[in-house]
Amino acid sequence: MKVLLAIEDEETGHEIADFAISHLAESENEFKIVHVIRPISSYVSLGIIPELVDELRQDELRVGAALVRDIALELRDVFHTPNIDERMVAGQPAEEILKLAEQWQPDLIVVCSHNRRGLAKFIAGSISTTVAAHAQCAVLVLRPTRVLTNSETTGVERNKVPMPRAV
C-alpha cells in the first residue's frame, strides 16, 4: 500500500508515525513523508520584520528536515524497508499535500488535526479538512492524544479538554 504521511510538527508527526507503526505493520507499504514549509508571504502578512524572515525560514527548514528524517528513521527501523521517501516542499500545506497526492497516487493519506475551533479555525484554516474533502484517495485524520487547552484550540483560555486518539 502507498501511504502519504503529512507531517506538520513534531507532536503530530510522532502521532502519525505511531499510527503507522501500530496499524500498518502487517502489510508491505511504501511511505512518502512530506513536511510543507509555508511561503515567505505568510511571515510577512503576520507583520514579522523582513530581516527576521530569512532567519525564521532557515530555522523552519532545519527543524522540518530533522523532523522528517527522524520519522523516516523510526519507520525504517520498524518496517525494515528502503521504501520511505522524504520530502520538504514550500507552499500552502493543504494545496501541496493534494498536489503530491495527485502526482504519487497514494492509497492512503494520513494527517493530524489540531482540533481548532471557531475563529482559530477560520483564521488558520484546516489542512486536514481540506485534504479530506479534495483527495482522490482515502484520508485518515488523527487527533492528537495530548490534552489541549481551549486557548490552544480557540484562542480563549478555559478548562483543559482531552482529545481522543483517532477520528
N, C-alpha and C positions, 0 to 999 in steps of 0.2 A: 504494500500500500504506500502511496506517495502522500506524505504528511508535511504540510507547511506550518511551522511554528512561528507565530508573530510575537516577538519579544519586545515589550515596551520599556521595562525597567527591571532592576534586579529582583525585586519581590515577585512580580508577576512572571518573570522569566523562569524562576525556580518553581513556581506553581505549575507552569506549563510543562517543564521538564519532569517534575514529579508525576504529573498525569501521564505523560508519555511512557515513563518507566513502568508505572503500575498498571496501565491499561493496554499498552500496545506491544508488550514484550513477547506475546505469544505468536505474532506473525512476523514475516520478513518485511521490513519497512525501509523506505528511502525518505530521509528527512532533509528539509531545507529550513534553515533557521534564518529569519530576517529581523533586523532591527532598523527602524526608519528614523533618520535624523530630520527633524523639522527644518524647513527652509529658513535662511537667514532673516527673511522678512518677518518671521514670527517673533524674533527677538526685537527687531526694530519697532514693530507695532506695539510691543509691550512697553516702549519708552526706554529701553536699555541704551545706555550711552554707546554710540557706534564703536568707540575704541575698545570697549569690552566685548563686543560681539565676536571678534576673532578669537579671543581667549576662551570665551564660553563655548564656541563652536569646536575648538580643539579639544577642550575638556570633554565635551559630549561625544566626540568621535573616539577619543581614547577610552572612555568608560564604556561606550557602546560596543566597541570592538572587543574589549576584555570580557564583557558580559556574554556576547555571542560565542566567543572562544571557550569560555568556562562551561557554558551549557552544552556546546558541541563535545567537549572532552567528557563531560558527565555522561552524555548519551553514548559516545563511543565506548566508554568503559563498560556500560551495561549491555549494549546491543552488539558489541564486537563487530562493527561494520564500518567500512570506509564511506558508506553512502550517506554522508552528512555534509551538506553544502552550507557554508556560512556566507551570509550576505549583509552588507551595510548599504543602505540606499538613502538618498536625500529626497525629501518631498513631504507631501501631506500623507500621514500614515495610512489611512483607510484606502486612499487612492493608490498608493504604492503597493500595498498588500494585494489589492484586487488586480493591479496590473501584473504583478509577479505571478499570481494565481492563474491569470488568463494565459500567460506565456508557458508556465510549467505544467498546468493541468493537474493539480493535486487531487487526491480522493477526499482529503480532509484538511481543513484549516482549523488550527487551534489558536484562540485568542483569549485574553483575560480581561474581564470587565473591572473597572474601578468602582462600579456601582454609584456613579454620580447621580444626583437628583436635581430637579428644579433648575435654578439659574446656573449652577455649576455645569450641568449637562448641556444647557443651552449655549453657554459661552465656550466650553471646551469641546463640545460635540461628543459623539460616541463612536469611537472607532469600531468597537465590536458590533454595534447595531448596524452601522453602515456596511461592514463586511458581511454580516449575516444576511442582510437584505439584498445584496447585489452579487454575491459569489455564485459561481456556477457549479459548486460542489457543496458537500456537507460542511457546516461550520459548527464547531463546538466552542461555546463561550463559558469559560470558567470564572467563578467568582473567587476573590482572594479569601484565604482562610483566616487571616489575622483579623482582629477586631478593629474596625474603623470607627472614628468618632463622626458624629453628624457634621462637624465642621470640616472634616476631610471630604465628605461626600456632598455637602450642600453649601459649605462656607459659613454655617451657623453653628456655634458651639452649643452642644447639648449632651445627652447621655451617650454612652457607647452602644453601638449596635453590632451584634455578632453577625458575621457573614457566613452563609452556607458554602459548602465546598464546590459544587458544580450546578450549572443551570440545566 
